[in-house]
Amino acid sequence: MTHSRDEDGLDPLVSEHNALSRRMLLAATAGTAGAAAIAAAGCSEAAQSNVEKPAEQAFNSWERTKNFTNGEMDSGTPWVAPKQGNFDLRNAFDANLARLKIINNLVGERTYVPMVLRAISGRSEQPGGVMYGGYALFTWQLQVADPKEFPGVPEGTALQRAQYSCVYVDPQSMQPVKETRNPITGKMMQLNDYIFVENFLWFPNGGVGFVEEPEMANDDPNAVKMPHVRELGDDIMLTGDGIYSNPGKHHPRFTMALWRASLEQIMDSNRPLESAYYSHQGVSKAYEKPWTGHTVDEDVIIGTLASGKKVHSVDDIPDTHKRLILEKYPDRV
């Protein structure tokens, strides 16, 4: 193996960045004031002076496209990496391949990430509470990025087609219900499923492009950007910072993912399909879920915590996800 690490087992190229990310996450989970701090971290002074946006201009993730309509998940050419293991984590190209093997795979197979989540609500100077629970599923397919669809991307860029499907449940029993009580308003909420599709570009030297929301991730395709990959004992860890870094109508908004897999298996060229554990933390305004009953001018935020595991076979998706999600949305696999 050609990978290496410093004396304490951490990658010095990313430790400073990750420290900032941790501080931002702690600020975000503290409430609206923390979320505003995240916004300030990404905004210029001029942008901060005009953070109040008319309701019709407010960012709303609920408006994302729900389904692929032209067979995009099946029609593209599967992306296969030129190298399957023995990565040098000090090299941007190799570190990016290690990242893609941790979160997806390098041999063109479909990837699934079933997860369980709970969401809490918060507001400034007043109590919040547990808002809802949920069962969610990511379905991912890495494809060759067609230069006709994405002109200017470097050769070797991987396009990730993604489907997200979530069924919300009672936050205490984690069982399906038609409605649950909003802990802030005291009113019953009619739970609505949350499904959408999105596309990411993974550039060869580590950068990322979010096709639908470039304000979240819009790196220079030709620049070197070291992925946040580090060794930790027998494991390999990856932090995926999805901070909305450019000023705009989406603030305050925050998301972060953490992946953990076997270092030995990720480095093994003869093991193309490896599982990995996944966790997600996110903060958004409550109005993005219209069925919660909150409006764009309220300061209520929702913090989401999710945990799951990446698999590569439908047979390995938990029975609860099959029953609640796949029976209702069979196209998601």
VEXPA-760138 format. One record per residue (C-alpha): chain; residue in three letters; x, y negated, z. Coordinates in steps of 0.001 Angstrom, whole numbers. Layout:
<lumti chaine="A" residu="ALA" px="X" py="Y" pz="Z"/>
...
***
This chain:
<lumti chaine="A" residu="MET" px="0" py="0" pz="0"/>
<lumti chaine="A" residu="THR" px="1237" py="-3495" pz="-808"/>
<lumti chaine="A" residu="HIS" px="-1104" py="-5462" pz="1448"/>
<lumti chaine="A" residu="SER" px="436" py="-7458" pz="4278"/>
<lumti chaine="A" residu="ARG" px="-493" py="-9526" pz="7321"/>
<lumti chaine="A" residu="ASP" px="1047" py="-11843" pz="9846"/>
<lumti chaine="A" residu="GLU" px="2015" py="-10965" pz="13426"/>
<lumti chaine="A" residu="ASP" px="-1502" py="-11189" pz="14873"/>
<lumti chaine="A" residu="GLY" px="-3140" py="-9372" pz="11979"/>
<lumti chaine="A" residu="LEU" px="-4774" py="-12475" pz="10491"/>
<lumti chaine="A" residu="ASP" px="-4379" py="-14039" pz="7085"/>
<lumti chaine="A" residu="PRO" px="-2806" py="-17443" pz="7750"/>
<lumti chaine="A" residu="LEU" px="-4150" py="-18755" pz="4435"/>
<lumti chaine="A" residu="VAL" px="-7715" py="-18641" pz="5722"/>
<lumti chaine="A" residu="SER" px="-7526" py="-18920" pz="9517"/>
<lumti chaine="A" residu="GLU" px="-7881" py="-22716" pz="9533"/>
<lumti chaine="A" residu="HIS" px="-10883" py="-22577" pz="7210"/>
<lumti chaine="A" residu="ASN" px="-12565" py="-19861" pz="9249"/>
<lumti chaine="A" residu="ALA" px="-12058" py="-21819" pz="12462"/>
<lumti chaine="A" residu="LEU" px="-13940" py="-24719" pz="10883"/>
<lumti chaine="A" residu="SER" px="-16668" py="-22349" pz="9722"/>
<lumti chaine="A" residu="ARG" px="-17091" py="-20936" pz="13219"/>
<lumti chaine="A" residu="ARG" px="-17422" py="-24431" pz="14673"/>
<lumti chaine="A" residu="MET" px="-20035" py="-25283" pz="12072"/>
<lumti chaine="A" residu="LEU" px="-22010" py="-22107" pz="12801"/>
<lumti chaine="A" residu="LEU" px="-22059" py="-22845" pz="16529"/>
<lumti chaine="A" residu="ALA" px="-23237" py="-26362" pz="15816"/>
<lumti chaine="A" residu="ALA" px="-25955" py="-25106" pz="13507"/>
<lumti chaine="A" residu="THR" px="-27468" py="-22633" pz="15948"/>
<lumti chaine="A" residu="ALA" px="-27716" py="-25343" pz="18616"/>
<lumti chaine="A" residu="GLY" px="-30701" py="-26932" pz="16879"/>
<lumti chaine="A" residu="THR" px="-31516" py="-29761" pz="14561"/>
<lumti chaine="A" residu="ALA" px="-28663" py="-31891" pz="15841"/>
<lumti chaine="A" residu="GLY" px="-26274" py="-29077" pz="14931"/>
<lumti chaine="A" residu="ALA" px="-27831" py="-28739" pz="11493"/>
<lumti chaine="A" residu="ALA" px="-27385" py="-32455" pz="10969"/>
<lumti chaine="A" residu="ALA" px="-23715" py="-32051" pz="11861"/>
<lumti chaine="A" residu="ILE" px="-23380" py="-29500" pz="9085"/>
<lumti chaine="A" residu="ALA" px="-24918" py="-31952" pz="6669"/>
<lumti chaine="A" residu="ALA" px="-22486" py="-34624" pz="7782"/>
<lumti chaine="A" residu="ALA" px="-19555" py="-32236" pz="7256"/>
<lumti chaine="A" residu="GLY" px="-20389" py="-31977" pz="3578"/>
<lumti chaine="A" residu="CYS" px="-21660" py="-35487" pz="2856"/>
<lumti chaine="A" residu="SER" px="-19815" py="-38672" pz="2115"/>
<lumti chaine="A" residu="GLU" px="-20538" py="-41718" pz="4291"/>
<lumti chaine="A" residu="ALA" px="-22558" py="-43224" pz="1463"/>
<lumti chaine="A" residu="ALA" px="-24645" py="-40083" pz="1066"/>
<lumti chaine="A" residu="GLN" px="-25348" py="-39923" pz="4794"/>
<lumti chaine="A" residu="SER" px="-26838" py="-43421" pz="4686"/>
<lumti chaine="A" residu="ASN" px="-29610" py="-42097" pz="2454"/>
<lumti chaine="A" residu="VAL" px="-30431" py="-38686" pz="3904"/>
<lumti chaine="A" residu="GLU" px="-34177" py="-39364" pz="4030"/>
<lumti chaine="A" residu="LYS" px="-35682" py="-37959" pz="844"/>
<lumti chaine="A" residu="PRO" px="-39261" py="-38203" pz="-404"/>
<lumti chaine="A" residu="ALA" px="-41170" py="-34968" pz="79"/>
<lumti chaine="A" residu="GLU" px="-41368" py="-34277" pz="-3644"/>
<lumti chaine="A" residu="GLN" px="-37573" py="-34311" pz="-3856"/>
<lumti chaine="A" residu="ALA" px="-36919" py="-32031" pz="-901"/>
<lumti chaine="A" residu="PHE" px="-35076" py="-28785" pz="-1555"/>
<lumti chaine="A" residu="ASN" px="-37292" py="-25744" pz="-1088"/>
<lumti chaine="A" residu="SER" px="-35885" py="-22250" pz="-1455"/>
<lumti chaine="A" residu="TRP" px="-39427" py="-20877" pz="-1679"/>
<lumti chaine="A" residu="GLU" px="-39567" py="-22264" pz="-5223"/>
<lumti chaine="A" residu="ARG" px="-36797" py="-19982" pz="-6458"/>
<lumti chaine="A" residu="THR" px="-37569" py="-17755" pz="-9442"/>
<lumti chaine="A" residu="LYS" px="-39222" py="-14587" pz="-8132"/>
<lumti chaine="A" residu="ASN" px="-38332" py="-12008" pz="-10812"/>
<lumti chaine="A" residu="PHE" px="-36100" py="-11419" pz="-13801"/>
<lumti chaine="A" residu="THR" px="-38364" py="-11499" pz="-16838"/>
<lumti chaine="A" residu="ASN" px="-36091" py="-10343" pz="-19665"/>
<lumti chaine="A" residu="GLY" px="-34570" py="-7168" pz="-18275"/>
<lumti chaine="A" residu="GLU" px="-31406" py="-8927" pz="-17110"/>
<lumti chaine="A" residu="MET" px="-30668" py="-6354" pz="-14406"/>
<lumti chaine="A" residu="ASP" px="-30536" py="-3563" pz="-16990"/>
<lumti chaine="A" residu="SER" px="-29506" py="-5135" pz="-20280"/>
<lumti chaine="A" residu="GLY" px="-26069" py="-6517" pz="-19434"/>
<lumti chaine="A" residu="THR" px="-22757" py="-4699" pz="-19816"/>
<lumti chaine="A" residu="PRO" px="-21651" py="-3269" pz="-16438"/>
<lumti chaine="A" residu="TRP" px="-18492" py="-4924" pz="-15140"/>
<lumti chaine="A" residu="VAL" px="-15585" py="-2571" pz="-14399"/>
<lumti chaine="A" residu="ALA" px="-12459" py="-3915" pz="-12686"/>
<lumti chaine="A" residu="PRO" px="-8977" py="-3269" pz="-14076"/>
<lumti chaine="A" residu="LYS" px="-7817" py="-2085" pz="-10651"/>
<lumti chaine="A" residu="GLN" px="-9657" py="-6" pz="-8053"/>
<lumti chaine="A" residu="GLY" px="-7418" py="-141" pz="-4965"/>
<lumti chaine="A" residu="ASN" px="-3999" py="-735" pz="-3419"/>
<lumti chaine="A" residu="PHE" px="-4675" py="-4458" pz="-3378"/>
<lumti chaine="A" residu="ASP" px="-2133" py="-7085" pz="-2392"/>
<lumti chaine="A" residu="LEU" px="-4240" py="-9355" pz="-196"/>
<lumti chaine="A" residu="ARG" px="-1681" py="-12172" pz="-595"/>
<lumti chaine="A" residu="ASN" px="-2434" py="-12288" pz="-4311"/>
<lumti chaine="A" residu="ALA" px="-5579" py="-14209" pz="-5325"/>
<lumti chaine="A" residu="PHE" px="-6534" py="-11811" pz="-8136"/>
<lumti chaine="A" residu="ASP" px="-6112" py="-8708" pz="-5958"/>
<lumti chaine="A" residu="ALA" px="-7824" py="-10305" pz="-2975"/>
<lumti chaine="A" residu="ASN" px="-10805" py="-11109" pz="-5175"/>
<lumti chaine="A" residu="LEU" px="-11015" py="-7471" pz="-6308"/>
<lumti chaine="A" residu="ALA" px="-10881" py="-6360" pz="-2671"/>
<lumti chaine="A" residu="ARG" px="-13711" py="-8775" pz="-1893"/>
<lumti chaine="A" residu="LEU" px="-15848" py="-7405" pz="-4719"/>
<lumti chaine="A" residu="LYS" px="-15198" py="-3824" pz="-3618"/>
<lumti chaine="A" residu="ILE" px="-16245" py="-4695" pz="-61"/>
<lumti chaine="A" residu="ILE" px="-19499" py="-6419" pz="-981"/>
<lumti chaine="A" residu="ASN" px="-20290" py="-4583" pz="-4208"/>
<lumti chaine="A" residu="ASN" px="-18196" py="-2129" pz="-6251"/>
<lumti chaine="A" residu="LEU" px="-15666" py="-2181" pz="-9083"/>
<lumti chaine="A" residu="VAL" px="-17104" py="514" pz="-11356"/>
<lumti chaine="A" residu="GLY" px="-20351" py="-986" pz="-12646"/>
<lumti chaine="A" residu="GLU" px="-22760" py="829" pz="-10333"/>
<lumti chaine="A" residu="ARG" px="-25801" py="-777" pz="-8705"/>
<lumti chaine="A" residu="THR" px="-25469" py="-1820" pz="-5048"/>
<lumti chaine="A" residu="TYR" px="-28149" py="-2064" pz="-2350"/>
<lumti chaine="A" residu="VAL" px="-27988" py="-3879" pz="987"/>
<lumti chaine="A" residu="PRO" px="-30932" py="-3003" pz="3262"/>
<lumti chaine="A" residu="MET" px="-31078" py="-5128" pz="6403"/>
<lumti chaine="A" residu="VAL" px="-33182" py="-5996" pz="9443"/>
<lumti chaine="A" residu="LEU" px="-33636" py="-9610" pz="10511"/>
<lumti chaine="A" residu="ARG" px="-35120" py="-11815" pz="13191"/>
<lumti chaine="A" residu="ALA" px="-35669" py="-15557" pz="12970"/>
<lumti chaine="A" residu="ILE" px="-35802" py="-18164" pz="15719"/>
<lumti chaine="A" residu="SER" px="-37184" py="-21677" pz="15489"/>
<lumti chaine="A" residu="GLY" px="-35769" py="-24795" pz="17105"/>
<lumti chaine="A" residu="ARG" px="-36313" py="-28541" pz="17262"/>
<lumti chaine="A" residu="SER" px="-34624" py="-31465" pz="18941"/>
<lumti chaine="A" residu="GLU" px="-35239" py="-31917" pz="22670"/>
<lumti chaine="A" residu="GLN" px="-38078" py="-29355" pz="22828"/>
<lumti chaine="A" residu="PRO" px="-38225" py="-25566" pz="23181"/>
<lumti chaine="A" residu="GLY" px="-38396" py="-23256" pz="20207"/>
<lumti chaine="A" residu="GLY" px="-38949" py="-19515" pz="20079"/>
<lumti chaine="A" residu="VAL" px="-38798" py="-16314" pz="18059"/>
<lumti chaine="A" residu="MET" px="-40575" py="-16988" pz="14754"/>
<lumti chaine="A" residu="TYR" px="-40750" py="-13629" pz="12920"/>
<lumti chaine="A" residu="GLY" px="-38929" py="-10401" pz="12108"/>
<lumti chaine="A" residu="GLY" px="-38308" py="-8813" pz="8749"/>
<lumti chaine="A" residu="TYR" px="-36988" py="-6002" pz="6595"/>
<lumti chaine="A" residu="ALA" px="-35031" py="-7151" pz="3564"/>
<lumti chaine="A" residu="LEU" px="-33182" py="-5643" pz="619"/>
<lumti chaine="A" residu="PHE" px="-30566" py="-7026" pz="-1749"/>
<lumti chaine="A" residu="THR" px="-30225" py="-5289" pz="-5133"/>
<lumti chaine="A" residu="TRP" px="-27033" py="-6219" pz="-6996"/>
<lumti chaine="A" residu="GLN" px="-25553" py="-5428" pz="-10377"/>
<lumti chaine="A" residu="LEU" px="-22157" py="-6678" pz="-11536"/>
<lumti chaine="A" residu="GLN" px="-22050" py="-7369" pz="-15270"/>
<lumti chaine="A" residu="VAL" px="-19614" py="-8824" pz="-17769"/>
<lumti chaine="A" residu="ALA" px="-20236" py="-12572" pz="-17958"/>
<lumti chaine="A" residu="ASP" px="-21314" py="-13156" pz="-21563"/>
<lumti chaine="A" residu="PRO" px="-19479" py="-16289" pz="-22829"/>
<lumti chaine="A" residu="LYS" px="-22543" py="-17153" pz="-24919"/>
<lumti chaine="A" residu="GLU" px="-24644" py="-17378" pz="-21750"/>
<lumti chaine="A" residu="PHE" px="-21838" py="-18829" pz="-19624"/>
<lumti chaine="A" residu="PRO" px="-19460" py="-20756" pz="-21902"/>
<lumti chaine="A" residu="GLY" px="-16098" py="-21699" pz="-20490"/>
<lumti chaine="A" residu="VAL" px="-15773" py="-18982" pz="-17851"/>
<lumti chaine="A" residu="PRO" px="-12415" py="-17157" pz="-17791"/>
<lumti chaine="A" residu="GLU" px="-12110" py="-13687" pz="-19286"/>
<lumti chaine="A" residu="GLY" px="-12662" py="-11103" pz="-16575"/>
<lumti chaine="A" residu="THR" px="-15377" py="-13097" pz="-14785"/>
<lumti chaine="A" residu="ALA" px="-17993" py="-10866" pz="-13156"/>
<lumti chaine="A" residu="LEU" px="-21637" py="-11917" pz="-13198"/>
<lumti chaine="A" residu="GLN" px="-23674" py="-10727" pz="-10230"/>
<lumti chaine="A" residu="ARG" px="-27373" py="-10309" pz="-10961"/>
<lumti chaine="A" residu="ALA" px="-29178" py="-10323" pz="-7624"/>
<lumti chaine="A" residu="GLN" px="-32660" py="-9533" pz="-6376"/>
<lumti chaine="A" residu="TYR" px="-33780" py="-10309" pz="-2827"/>
<lumti chaine="A" residu="SER" px="-36915" py="-8785" pz="-1315"/>
<lumti chaine="A" residu="CYS" px="-38177" py="-9381" pz="2229"/>
<lumti chaine="A" residu="VAL" px="-41300" py="-8311" pz="4087"/>
<lumti chaine="A" residu="TYR" px="-41892" py="-10216" pz="7338"/>
<lumti chaine="A" residu="VAL" px="-43165" py="-8410" pz="10433"/>
<lumti chaine="A" residu="ASP" px="-44124" py="-9040" pz="14052"/>
<lumti chaine="A" residu="PRO" px="-40935" py="-10268" pz="15783"/>
<lumti chaine="A" residu="GLN" px="-41455" py="-8189" pz="18913"/>
<lumti chaine="A" residu="SER" px="-42691" py="-4823" pz="17655"/>
<lumti chaine="A" residu="MET" px="-40985" py="-5168" pz="14236"/>
<lumti chaine="A" residu="GLN" px="-44122" py="-3567" pz="12785"/>
<lumti chaine="A" residu="PRO" px="-46079" py="-4841" pz="9762"/>
<lumti chaine="A" residu="VAL" px="-48825" py="-7330" pz="10618"/>
<lumti chaine="A" residu="LYS" px="-50815" py="-9771" pz="8530"/>
<lumti chaine="A" residu="GLU" px="-50199" py="-12685" pz="10868"/>
<lumti chaine="A" residu="THR" px="-48137" py="-13755" pz="13869"/>
<lumti chaine="A" residu="ARG" px="-48162" py="-16767" pz="16159"/>
<lumti chaine="A" residu="ASN" px="-45934" py="-19775" pz="15531"/>
<lumti chaine="A" residu="PRO" px="-44114" py="-20389" pz="18855"/>
<lumti chaine="A" residu="ILE" px="-43984" py="-24143" pz="18275"/>
<lumti chaine="A" residu="THR" px="-47484" py="-24931" pz="16996"/>
<lumti chaine="A" residu="GLY" px="-49273" py="-22043" pz="18694"/>
<lumti chaine="A" residu="LYS" px="-51167" py="-21402" pz="15461"/>
<lumti chaine="A" residu="MET" px="-51343" py="-18094" pz="13621"/>
<lumti chaine="A" residu="MET" px="-49188" py="-17804" pz="10496"/>
<lumti chaine="A" residu="GLN" px="-50237" py="-15659" pz="7545"/>
<lumti chaine="A" residu="LEU" px="-46980" py="-13817" pz="6721"/>
<lumti chaine="A" residu="ASN" px="-45976" py="-13984" pz="3064"/>
<lumti chaine="A" residu="ASP" px="-43298" py="-11802" pz="1458"/>
<lumti chaine="A" residu="TYR" px="-40206" py="-13603" pz="221"/>
<lumti chaine="A" residu="ILE" px="-38739" py="-12418" pz="-3087"/>
<lumti chaine="A" residu="PHE" px="-36415" py="-14148" pz="-5524"/>
<lumti chaine="A" residu="VAL" px="-33620" py="-13575" pz="-8024"/>
<lumti chaine="A" residu="GLU" px="-30330" py="-15393" pz="-8492"/>
<lumti chaine="A" residu="ASN" px="-27015" py="-15195" pz="-10360"/>
<lumti chaine="A" residu="PHE" px="-23441" py="-15619" pz="-9128"/>
<lumti chaine="A" residu="LEU" px="-20228" py="-15896" pz="-11134"/>
<lumti chaine="A" residu="TRP" px="-17154" py="-14331" pz="-9510"/>
<lumti chaine="A" residu="PHE" px="-14090" py="-15864" pz="-11144"/>
<lumti chaine="A" residu="PRO" px="-10902" py="-13753" pz="-11434"/>
<lumti chaine="A" residu="ASN" px="-8802" py="-15941" pz="-9131"/>
<lumti chaine="A" residu="GLY" px="-11302" py="-16127" pz="-6286"/>
<lumti chaine="A" residu="GLY" px="-13699" py="-18946" pz="-7058"/>
<lumti chaine="A" residu="VAL" px="-17488" py="-18621" pz="-7134"/>
<lumti chaine="A" residu="GLY" px="-20248" py="-20239" pz="-9165"/>
<lumti chaine="A" residu="PHE" px="-23894" py="-20187" pz="-8065"/>
<lumti chaine="A" residu="VAL" px="-25809" py="-20520" pz="-11325"/>
<lumti chaine="A" residu="GLU" px="-29157" py="-21647" pz="-9891"/>
<lumti chaine="A" residu="GLU" px="-27803" py="-23820" pz="-7078"/>
<lumti chaine="A" residu="PRO" px="-24371" py="-25195" pz="-8023"/>
<lumti chaine="A" residu="GLU" px="-24506" py="-27553" pz="-5037"/>
<lumti chaine="A" residu="MET" px="-23899" py="-24491" pz="-2859"/>
<lumti chaine="A" residu="ALA" px="-20938" py="-22991" pz="-4748"/>
<lumti chaine="A" residu="ASN" px="-19420" py="-24569" pz="-7818"/>
<lumti chaine="A" residu="ASP" px="-15700" py="-23817" pz="-7842"/>
<lumti chaine="A" residu="ASP" px="-13284" py="-24587" pz="-10658"/>
<lumti chaine="A" residu="PRO" px="-13230" py="-21345" pz="-12719"/>
<lumti chaine="A" residu="ASN" px="-9516" py="-21684" pz="-13446"/>
<lumti chaine="A" residu="ALA" px="-8312" py="-22675" pz="-9980"/>
<lumti chaine="A" residu="VAL" px="-6873" py="-20266" pz="-7425"/>
<lumti chaine="A" residu="LYS" px="-9079" py="-19868" pz="-4343"/>
<lumti chaine="A" residu="MET" px="-8095" py="-17199" pz="-1845"/>
<lumti chaine="A" residu="PRO" px="-11094" py="-15166" pz="-616"/>
<lumti chaine="A" residu="HIS" px="-11406" py="-14921" pz="3153"/>
<lumti chaine="A" residu="VAL" px="-10183" py="-11317" pz="3434"/>
<lumti chaine="A" residu="ARG" px="-8262" py="-10123" pz="6469"/>
<lumti chaine="A" residu="GLU" px="-7146" py="-6893" pz="8078"/>
<lumti chaine="A" residu="LEU" px="-8376" py="-6134" pz="11569"/>
<lumti chaine="A" residu="GLY" px="-7023" py="-2854" pz="12882"/>
<lumti chaine="A" residu="ASP" px="-8496" py="-22" pz="10825"/>
<lumti chaine="A" residu="ASP" px="-11044" py="-2367" pz="9244"/>
<lumti chaine="A" residu="ILE" px="-11000" py="-4979" pz="6546"/>
<lumti chaine="A" residu="MET" px="-13103" py="-8096" pz="7174"/>
<lumti chaine="A" residu="LEU" px="-14562" py="-10612" pz="4760"/>
<lumti chaine="A" residu="THR" px="-16282" py="-13885" pz="5555"/>
<lumti chaine="A" residu="GLY" px="-18508" py="-15335" pz="2846"/>
<lumti chaine="A" residu="ASP" px="-19112" py="-19012" pz="3487"/>
<lumti chaine="A" residu="GLY" px="-22212" py="-20185" pz="1670"/>
<lumti chaine="A" residu="ILE" px="-22213" py="-23692" pz="3105"/>
<lumti chaine="A" residu="TYR" px="-24070" py="-26147" pz="875"/>
<lumti chaine="A" residu="SER" px="-21062" py="-28387" pz="516"/>
<lumti chaine="A" residu="ASN" px="-22223" py="-31103" pz="-1868"/>
<lumti chaine="A" residu="PRO" px="-24525" py="-33961" pz="-764"/>
<lumti chaine="A" residu="GLY" px="-28130" py="-33622" pz="-1812"/>
<lumti chaine="A" residu="LYS" px="-31731" py="-32863" pz="-1063"/>
<lumti chaine="A" residu="HIS" px="-30883" py="-29432" pz="389"/>
<lumti chaine="A" residu="HIS" px="-29306" py="-30769" pz="3598"/>
<lumti chaine="A" residu="PRO" px="-29306" py="-29665" pz="6303"/>
<lumti chaine="A" residu="ARG" px="-28823" py="-26079" pz="5194"/>
<lumti chaine="A" residu="PHE" px="-26282" py="-23416" pz="6091"/>
<lumti chaine="A" residu="THR" px="-25588" py="-19770" pz="5431"/>
<lumti chaine="A" residu="MET" px="-22708" py="-17395" pz="6192"/>
<lumti chaine="A" residu="ALA" px="-22087" py="-13690" pz="5662"/>
<lumti chaine="A" residu="LEU" px="-19656" py="-11327" pz="7384"/>
<lumti chaine="A" residu="TRP" px="-18603" py="-7946" pz="5965"/>
<lumti chaine="A" residu="ARG" px="-16703" py="-5074" pz="7624"/>
<lumti chaine="A" residu="ALA" px="-15431" py="-1937" pz="5895"/>
<lumti chaine="A" residu="SER" px="-12733" py="709" pz="6267"/>
<lumti chaine="A" residu="LEU" px="-9369" py="-714" pz="5239"/>
<lumti chaine="A" residu="GLU" px="-8099" py="2704" pz="4153"/>
<lumti chaine="A" residu="GLN" px="-11125" py="3396" pz="1966"/>
<lumti chaine="A" residu="ILE" px="-11191" py="-41" pz="345"/>
<lumti chaine="A" residu="MET" px="-7508" py="345" pz="-509"/>
<lumti chaine="A" residu="ASP" px="-7991" py="3875" pz="-1914"/>
<lumti chaine="A" residu="SER" px="-8122" py="3815" pz="-5723"/>
<lumti chaine="A" residu="ASN" px="-9849" py="7207" pz="-5728"/>
<lumti chaine="A" residu="ARG" px="-12840" py="6006" pz="-3679"/>
<lumti chaine="A" residu="PRO" px="-14824" py="3676" pz="-5951"/>
<lumti chaine="A" residu="LEU" px="-18107" py="3467" pz="-4004"/>
<lumti chaine="A" residu="GLU" px="-17635" py="2528" pz="-367"/>
<lumti chaine="A" residu="SER" px="-20158" py="1491" pz="2245"/>
<lumti chaine="A" residu="ALA" px="-19733" py="-1675" pz="4304"/>
<lumti chaine="A" residu="TYR" px="-21528" py="-3300" pz="7225"/>
<lumti chaine="A" residu="TYR" px="-23111" py="-6671" pz="6624"/>
<lumti chaine="A" residu="SER" px="-24358" py="-9507" pz="8815"/>
<lumti chaine="A" residu="HIS" px="-25856" py="-12845" pz="7875"/>
<lumti chaine="A" residu="GLN" px="-26499" py="-16105" pz="9700"/>
<lumti chaine="A" residu="GLY" px="-28516" py="-18906" pz="8167"/>
<lumti chaine="A" residu="VAL" px="-30118" py="-22212" pz="9106"/>
<lumti chaine="A" residu="SER" px="-32823" py="-23962" pz="7077"/>
<lumti chaine="A" residu="LYS" px="-35739" py="-26339" pz="7540"/>
<lumti chaine="A" residu="ALA" px="-38989" py="-24610" pz="8531"/>
<lumti chaine="A" residu="TYR" px="-40956" py="-26256" pz="5712"/>
<lumti chaine="A" residu="GLU" px="-39118" py="-24029" pz="3243"/>
<lumti chaine="A" residu="LYS" px="-41495" py="-21268" pz="4372"/>
<lumti chaine="A" residu="PRO" px="-44805" py="-23049" pz="3628"/>
<lumti chaine="A" residu="TRP" px="-46871" py="-20477" pz="5525"/>
<lumti chaine="A" residu="THR" px="-45237" py="-21520" pz="8821"/>
<lumti chaine="A" residu="GLY" px="-47373" py="-24657" pz="8717"/>
<lumti chaine="A" residu="HIS" px="-44491" py="-27124" pz="9032"/>
<lumti chaine="A" residu="THR" px="-44050" py="-30137" pz="6761"/>
<lumti chaine="A" residu="VAL" px="-41005" py="-31737" pz="5217"/>
<lumti chaine="A" residu="ASP" px="-40942" py="-34604" pz="7715"/>
<lumti chaine="A" residu="GLU" px="-40727" py="-32323" pz="10780"/>
<lumti chaine="A" residu="ASP" px="-37373" py="-31596" pz="12397"/>
<lumti chaine="A" residu="VAL" px="-38110" py="-27904" pz="13003"/>
<lumti chaine="A" residu="ILE" px="-35382" py="-25560" pz="11796"/>
<lumti chaine="A" residu="ILE" px="-35246" py="-21786" pz="11478"/>
<lumti chaine="A" residu="GLY" px="-32147" py="-19776" pz="12285"/>
<lumti chaine="A" residu="THR" px="-32014" py="-16326" pz="10716"/>
<lumti chaine="A" residu="LEU" px="-29841" py="-13450" pz="11927"/>
<lumti chaine="A" residu="ALA" px="-29670" py="-10302" pz="9790"/>
<lumti chaine="A" residu="SER" px="-27704" py="-7062" pz="9932"/>
<lumti chaine="A" residu="GLY" px="-27424" py="-4292" pz="7361"/>
<lumti chaine="A" residu="LYS" px="-25276" py="-1846" pz="5456"/>
<lumti chaine="A" residu="LYS" px="-24283" py="-1649" pz="1797"/>
<lumti chaine="A" residu="VAL" px="-25115" py="1602" pz="-31"/>
<lumti chaine="A" residu="HIS" px="-25083" py="2764" pz="-3655"/>
<lumti chaine="A" residu="SER" px="-27929" py="5261" pz="-3816"/>
<lumti chaine="A" residu="VAL" px="-31661" py="4768" pz="-3437"/>
<lumti chaine="A" residu="ASP" px="-31617" py="7922" pz="-1310"/>
<lumti chaine="A" residu="ASP" px="-29519" py="6056" pz="1269"/>
<lumti chaine="A" residu="ILE" px="-31991" py="3171" pz="1627"/>
<lumti chaine="A" residu="PRO" px="-33822" py="3591" pz="4984"/>
<lumti chaine="A" residu="ASP" px="-37332" py="5026" pz="4897"/>
<lumti chaine="A" residu="THR" px="-38789" py="1844" pz="6429"/>
<lumti chaine="A" residu="HIS" px="-37437" py="-241" pz="3534"/>
<lumti chaine="A" residu="LYS" px="-38724" py="2285" pz="1021"/>
<lumti chaine="A" residu="ARG" px="-42185" py="2152" pz="2569"/>
<lumti chaine="A" residu="LEU" px="-42434" py="-1597" pz="3105"/>
<lumti chaine="A" residu="ILE" px="-40497" py="-2898" pz="104"/>
<lumti chaine="A" residu="LEU" px="-39943" py="-331" pz="-2646"/>
<lumti chaine="A" residu="GLU" px="-43483" py="1030" pz="-2668"/>
<lumti chaine="A" residu="LYS" px="-44696" py="-2540" pz="-3139"/>
<lumti chaine="A" residu="TYR" px="-41909" py="-3746" pz="-5444"/>
<lumti chaine="A" residu="PRO" px="-40633" py="-688" pz="-7345"/>
<lumti chaine="A" residu="ASP" px="-38802" py="-2917" pz="-9829"/>
<lumti chaine="A" residu="ARG" px="-36303" py="-3917" pz="-7126"/>
<lumti chaine="A" residu="VAL" px="-34208" py="-796" pz="-7714"/>
***
